[in-house]
Amino acid sequence: MLTKTLLATALFASFVAPLAASAGEVENRIHNENARINQGVRNGSLTYGEYHRLDNGADRLQTERNRDLRRDDGHLTAAQDRSLNRQENNLSDRIYFDKHNRARQH
């Protein structure tokens, strides 16, 4: 009986924990992307326009994450997590591209 209860609890936790962790993962990624953007401004690899476009994109992601968390009692659904992760990947690619193109601050 105890084994079945422990197994059921572990199974339930394995489904709930990734969703709860995903909210933190998105937050960590947004923080890291902001740090990459700021580093690009400091070293001159991002122009003024690139900085604003990337910063606005990061702000939109943060706003969407906060809205999704409020809507679902502090949790992200699997679809919301996938969507935010896809958008984070796109933002990350855009930061890399903008930091490594030939445009520079003067």
N, C-alpha and C positions, 0 to 999 in steps of 0.2 A: 504494500500500500504506500509506504513512504517513498519507495523507488518510483512509483507512478506519479506521485505528487511532485517529486524533484524533477522528473523528466518533463512533466507538463509545464512546470515553472521555467525550466531551462528553454523549452521550445518557445514559450510565449516571449521570454526575454530576447531570444534570438531574432524574433520578428520586430519587436518594439525598439530595441537598442539601436539598430542601424538608422531608423528614422529619427530618433532623438539625436544621434551623433551627427547626422547629416546637416542639421541646423547649425551645429557648431563648425562643421567642416566648411560650409559656405561662408560663415563669418570669418574664419581663418583665412580662406582664400581671398576674400575681399580685402582684408587687412594686408595680406601679402601683395596683392595687386596695387593697392595704394602706395605701399612702400616702394615697389618697382617704378611706379609713375614718378614719385617724388625723387627717387635716385636719378631718373632720367632727366629731370629738370635741373637737378644740382650739377650733373656732369655735362649738361648742354646737348645731350643726344635727342631731346624732345624739344620741338618748337612750341611756341605759345599756343598755336592752334591745335597741335597734336595733344598737348597737355590738357587743354579744355575739353576736347572730344573724349579723351580717355577718362578724365575725371568725371565728366557727366555720365559716361557709361557705368563707371563704378558706383556712382550715386544712384543711378536707376536700379542697378542690381540690389543695392542695399535697401532701397525703398520697397522693391518687389518682395524681397525676403521678409522684411518686417511686416508687410501687409499679409503675406501668406501665413506667417506665424500667428498674427493676431486673429486671422480668420479661422485657423484650425487649433486654437487653444495651445499655442506654443510648439506645435509640431508641423513638420512638412510632410505632405503626402509623397508617395513615390513619384508621381507625375511632376509635382512641384520641384522635387529634388533633381529629377532628370533635366527639367527645363533650366533651373538655375545653374546646374553643372555645365550644360551645353553653352549657356551664355557666358559663364566664367571661362570656359575653354576659348570661346571666340574673343573675349576681352584679352585673355593672356596672349593669344596669337597676335592680336592687334598691337599690344604693347611691344612684343618682340619685334614685329615688323617696323613699327614707328621708331623704336630705339636704334635699329640697325640700318635704316635707310640713310641716304646721304644728306637729308635735311638736318641742319644744325642751328642752334641759337647763335645770335651774334652778340 
